[in-house]
Amino acid sequence: MNEDRFDVIIGGGSFVGLALALGLAKSAPGLFRIAIVERMPAATAKEGRFDGRSVALIPAVQYMLEALGIWERVASDAQPVETIDITDSELEMPVRSALLNFDGEGNTDGPLAFIMENALLRRALYEAADTLGDVQIISPASIQGIALDESGAKATLDNGRTLDARLLVAADGRQSALRKMAGFKIIEWKSGQAAITGTIAHDYPHHGRAVQHFLPSGPFAILPMTGNRSSIVWTERETEARRIMALGEVQQIEEIEKRMGYDLGKLSIAGKLAFYPLAMTLARSFVKPRIALAGDAAHGLHWIAGQGLNHGLKDAAALTEVLTDAARLGLDPGDVSILQRYERWRRFDSASSAMTAAALNRMFANDIMPLRMMRQFGLGVVNRLPVLKGFLKQEAAGLTGELPKLLRGELA
């Protein structure tokens, strides 16, 4: 066997790339030889050290992780979200009443989501992929050049090694180098906002309650984590976000208390806060002959959608099924006619989520009184319509539409 010859090369060994490799290897043992090229050293990925960041997983993704044998590794570290309260108010309001509430009862049949440290999920995915004979993780390494033609794809690594495959998958993030090398065009929307993220420790239990405060400067989300901890995702105008990031920890806590309130007792920052300018990107196409985009390389969504990682894992589930179906028929997985099925499956969903996120951000990130009154009235109406609330819960859980088998808890 040629050690540098593969069926699929995945550029990027984070959540999406690892999930895709696991999906292919477990759904079709022996049909795919897979290489994952990842910058992060193996020791760092396996360490799973807490870095203050967390991920939110919807129920459909939980089913996918169960099918891949990952959920049992991380379930004890995943905090169920039992209720979500949505408010719309000025920053100075001492009490922010929930205008819209979702709970875990009804047709989602369980928690609304799960929150966990991202390093723990990455570690579990990495360790599982590392045990599979069909998967080779090449790290630390990066792809410096690619060549795509009718015969296949070539990837030249930074150590001079050249890999050959029938298909190259770009799962290397929002600033994807592989996307640029392959000549994909993107559409980009800059918001002028930035997100501040981090983990907050507090005295009192959160009881699995998540809160989305819509404030004039942008949304402030409080997401429950295991123990007396919550993850915050805090949107501000970029200039204000930079000012807050430059403050000392005591002053940062004071700013957080203004938005988070005092229901959870004394607050402290666990780890450190992180800063991300917010923009949305969407590739004009997701596939070309011999290459497919997945995850943030295909679509970088504004965080307000709350679905960035989940959309990436949906990509992995859909691409797993498309490639597995083709391989079982003896078809070439790098053929663009095969890959277009994946693009049709995923691009509309990604584009509609991007447009919805942009509309919600524009609608809520202002303090115009008539518009606020209309928003509050609308949220109140939705809250009194159980059928509509049930549909919105199903949609947010990722359980509507044509689902790939992995998102239904089945191997492809």
N, C-alpha and C positions, 0 to 999 in steps of 0.2 A: 504493500500500500504506500502510495506517495504521501508522505507526512504533510506536504503543503497543498494537497488537493482536497477540496471540500465540496459539499453540495451547497451549503449556505454559509456565507461569512456575515456576521453581525458586527457592525461597528458601533461599539457602545455597550458596556456591560453593567448598566444600572437596571432599574426595575423592568423596563419594557424589553430590553435586549435579553435579559435573563429569563423573563417569563416566556418570550417567544422560543428560546432555545429549549426550555423545559417542555413547552407545549408540543413542539415538533418531536422531541426525543421520546416523550411518554406516549403521545398519540400514535406514532408510527415507528416503533423500535426497529432499527436496522435500515430504515429507508433514507435517513438523512445523516450525513456526517457534517457537524456544525462547528464552526470556529467563532469564538467571541473575542474581539480585540478591545481591551479596556485599559485606560490610562492608570486607574487606581491599582496600587499594588495589592496582591492577594491578601497579604497579612492585614492590611488596613480594612479591606472589605469584610474579612472574617472576624475582625476584632469587634465590630458592631458598637463602637464607642458613641455614647450620646453626644450629639452636637447641637442640641437645642431645637432641632427641626422635627416636624412630625408630618404624617401623611393621613389623609382621610380616605377610607375605603368604603364604597357603596356595597349593598348586599350582593349584587351580581358579581362583583369582583371577589367577594368572600366565597361565593360558590366556585369561582374559577380557581382560587387558591386551594380550596378543598379538593378539587379534581386533580390538581398538580401535586398534592401531598404536602403543601406548604402550611395550610391553616393550622394544622396540629402543632407545628413548630412555633407559631406566633400567637395563638389564641389567648394565652394567659397574659400577653403584653398588650392586647388590643382592648381599648375601653369602648364598650357599647354606648352609642348615643341613643338615649331613650326618649328625649323630647327636644324639640327645637322651637325657640321663641323668636319672633321677628318683631323688631320695634322700628319706629321712624320718629326721630325727635331732634331737637336742638342739643348741642353739647352741654349747655348749662342746665338742662332739665334735671332736677334732683331725683325724679322717679320716671322710669321709662316703662310704661305698660306694654305688654305684648299685644300687638294688634292681630297677629296670626300665629297659631300654635299648631305644631305637628307632634304626634306621639307615635310610639311603636305599635299601637293597636291598629287593627284593620288589615288591609290586603297586602302589606309588605311582610306580614307574618314574622316579625322579629324586630331587632333594633334598626333604627334609621340609617346608621352608619357605624363605623369603627374608627377610632383614632389611635395611632401608635407612633412610636419613634421610628423615623424612616431608616435609621441605621440598622435597627433590628430586622425590619422586613428585608432590606438589601442583603444582610448577612444570611438570612434563611434561604433566600433565592440563590445566592452565590453558593452556599454549601451544598444545596440540593443539586444544582447544575454540575458542580465539581465532581460529584460521585457518578455521573453518567458516562458510560463509555463512548457514546455517540457525540459528546460535547467536549471540546478542548478550549479552555480559557487561556488566552495568551495575554499576560499582563506582567509588569506594566509595559504597555506598548500603545502606539497610535498608528493610524493609517495616514501615510504622507502623500500617497498618489494612487490613482485608480485608472484602469483601462477597461472599457466596456465594448464588446463587439459580439458578433453572432455566435462565436464559439464559447463565450463565457465572460466572467469578470476576473480581473486581476487586481490585487491590493498589495501595494508596496508599503512595508512597515518602516518605522523610524530606525530599526536595527538592521535594515537592508534585506530582510527576509521578504520573499514574494509569495503570496497565497493565491491559489486559483479556485474558482467556484463557479457554479451555474447561476448563482444569485447573490447579490450583495444587498444587505438591509442596513440603511442608515438609521440608527437609533441613538445618535450622539448629541441630542439636545437641541435647544432652541437656536443656538449659533452654529448649527451643524456644518462642520467642514466638508463632510461627504456630500451634503446637499449642494454646496457651492461647487465642489469639484465636478459634480455630474451636471451642473448647469440648470438646476431647478430655479424657477422664479418664485418669489413670494410676494404676498400682499401684507403690508404692515400698517397697523394703527397705533400711534403713540398717544398715550392718555394724559401726559403731564403729571401723572400720579406715581407714587411709589408705595410699595408694601413694606411694612416693618413686621417681622415675624419673630417669634420666640416662645419659650415655655415659661409660664408663671407658676410658682408655688404659692399655695394659700392655706390658711388655717382650717377652713371648714370644707366639708365634702360638697361636691358639685351635683351628686345624685344623677349623673349621666345627662345633665342638661346642657345643651348648646344654645348660644344666643347670637343672633345677628342683629347688631345695632346699625341701622342706616342713619348716618350722621351727614351733615352738609358737606364735609370734606371727603367723605367716602365711607364705606362699610367698616365696621369693627366687629370681627368675629371672635367668639370665645368658644373653644372646642375642648370638651372634657378629655383628660388623659388618665391613665391609671394613677392611683394614689390621689393625694390632694394637689393635683397639678392640672393646668389647663394650657392649651396652645392658643396663642393669639395670632390673628392675621389682621393687620391694622393698615388701612389705606389712608394716605394723606396726600395733599399736594406735594410735589417732589421737593420744593424748597423747604416746606415745613418739616417733612420727613428727615431731610438732612440736618435741620436744626436740632430735632429731637435726638437723632443718632449721635450728635456731638455733645449732648449733655452727660453729666455723671449719672450713676445708677440711681441715686436718691431722687434726682430731678426726673429721670425717666419713669420711675415708679409713680411719682406724683402725676405725671401726664397719663399714665395708664389708669390710675385710680379715677381720674375725671371721666374716663370712658367706660371703665369696667365696673365702677361702683364699689360698694363695701360689703356686698352680700356674702362674699367668701372670706372675709376677715383680712388680716394683714397679708400683704403681697410681697413677693421677692422674685427676682429674675433668676431662673435656673439656667445656667450656661450663659449665653449672651444673645442680644438681639441681632438680627440680620436685616439687611436693607436690599431691596430689589426694585429698580425702576420698572414700571408696569407698561407693557405694550402687548398687542396681540399680533401674531403672525399666522399666516395660512398659506401653505404652498399652493401654487396654481394647479399643480398636478401632484399626485402621490407616487406615480410609477413612471418608469421608462424601461426599455428593454434592459434586463439584467440588474435592475436596481429598484428598490421600493423604500419609501420613507415611512417611518413609524414614530409614534410618540411626539415629543416636542419638535422633532425635526420636520414633522408634517404640519403640526398645528400647535402654536404656543398660545394658550387661551388666557385671557384676563382671569385672575384668581377668583373674581366674584362668582364665576360659574361653579366653583368648588369641585371641578371635574377634571382638572388638568391631568393628574396621574391616572384617574379612572378612564379617561378617553384613551390614554396611551396603552393601558392594559386591554381596553376593548380592541385597539388596533392589533395587539399581539394575539388575541383570541381569534379575530377574523382572519388574520394572515396565516395563523396556524391551520385553520380549517381549509382555506383556499389551497395552500401548498400541500397539505396532506391529501386532499381529494385528488389533486393533480398527480402526485407521486404514485398513488395507488392505481391510477390509470396509465402509468408509464409516461406521463407528459413531462415536459421540461419546465421546472418551476421558475426559470428566468424568462420564459416567453411572455411578452407583454400582454398577449391576449388572456393568459392566465392571471396575471397581476391586475388587470383591469377589473376583474371581479372584486378583488379586495378594494380597489379605489372606489368603485360604485357603492360598496357596502359602507365605507367609512367616511368618505369626503363630505357627503351631504350632512351627516350627523355632526361632524366637526364644524362645518361652516355655519349650520343653524345655531349651534351652541355659541360660536363666536359672536354671531349677530345678536343673539339674545343677551349675552353678557354685556356687549357694548350698549344695547338699549337700556338695560337695567341700570348700568352705571350712570348713564346720562340722565335717566329719570330720577334717580335717588340722590345723586351727588350735587344737590343744590338746595337752596333755602328759600325758594319762592313760595310764599304762603298759599296761594290758590292751588299750586301744583301739589304742595304737601297735603292739603285738605283732600284733594282728589286721590292721592296715594293712600292716605289713611282710610278713606271711605272704601276704596277698592280692596285693601287688605282685609278690612272688616267684613265685607261681603263674602270674600273667599272663605274666611274663617267660619261662616255660617252655612256653607254649602258642602256637606260631607262627601258627596259624589265627586265634586271637583277637587277637593282636598285629597281624596283617595287616588285620583288620577295623577295629581302632581307628585304624590309620594311614590307611586309606581314609576313615574318618569325619572324622578331623582334617584331612585334605587337602581336604575338601569335595567328595568324589567319589562320595558315596552319595546315594540318593534320586532324586527327579525333578529333574534339573538344568535350569535355563534354558540356552538355546543358548550364550549368551556364556560361561558357566562351562565349556562343552565346547569353547571356542575357535572358535565360529561366530557370525557376526552373526545377529541375531534375524530 
